[in-house]
Amino acid sequence: MTRTSSCHRPSNSTEIAIAGGTGVVGRHAVRAVQSRGHNVVVLSRSEGVVVFSGAGLEERQRGVDVVVDALNTPSLSRRKAVHFFRTMSQRLLEAGARHGVAHHVVLSIVGIDGTDEPYYAGKLAQERTVEASGVPHTIARAAQFHEFAEQISARTSLGPLTIAPRLLARPVAAREVGEHLLHVTETDPAGRAPDLVGPEEHTLADMIRRIHAHDGTSRRVLEMRFPGAYGRGIASAALRGDPGSAQIGTTTFAQWLAQEHGTG
């Protein structure tokens, strides 16, 4: 197991551990951190670390200054999501406290306070666990990623049809979220960082339709309002965040689509 770093580390470089460093945002955070000359420790199964059980965590967090939690789960079960995020946070926080980690950074989602159901309940539990820990921390909330549309499409496509929950957001590129996390690691613990949202508003259904059209997929996209508190929450436009007070990303959905899916 190795630590990775730039060839020319500045004298003020920091040892930064990234949990979920091989994921959608984590890999971009790793690249951003390396580009600044900081030493990166990736906390992942491929590096012999199982955060959920704590296996390998002690060894990898020795000498670490900042921990970034970009871990994720595909579960839409409220119980499973809460258990996952709470347990992962506790493992990272406890190991970090034992090794003198000075700053715990957690990636979360804008606008979830009134949507305490399924996956978002897990993220709220994660935030509360970190806040109650007494560990110096920063919660960095970001809007849904452009990549989110791909993830939902993969889960809800069946034959000629894709089901899209009614959701209005200001999506942001995962690359920009990774760069935002770098900025947070280079500042003092703040409790909450400014939210990060994208430059445009889109419905999830529209994003999926544009991906299908760009890729030549003929599936019809059916937008549906999901039932219950969860459906009301994601349809309420709360997940847009507040562009009046948030930092605004620069990559539009069209630019991301051209970059990630080619020019078509």
Summary of the structure (lengths in Angstrom):
residues: 264
radius of gyration: 18.5
end to end distance: 39.9
largest distance: 56.4
contacts: 901
relative contact order: 0.14
helix: 41%
strand: 20%
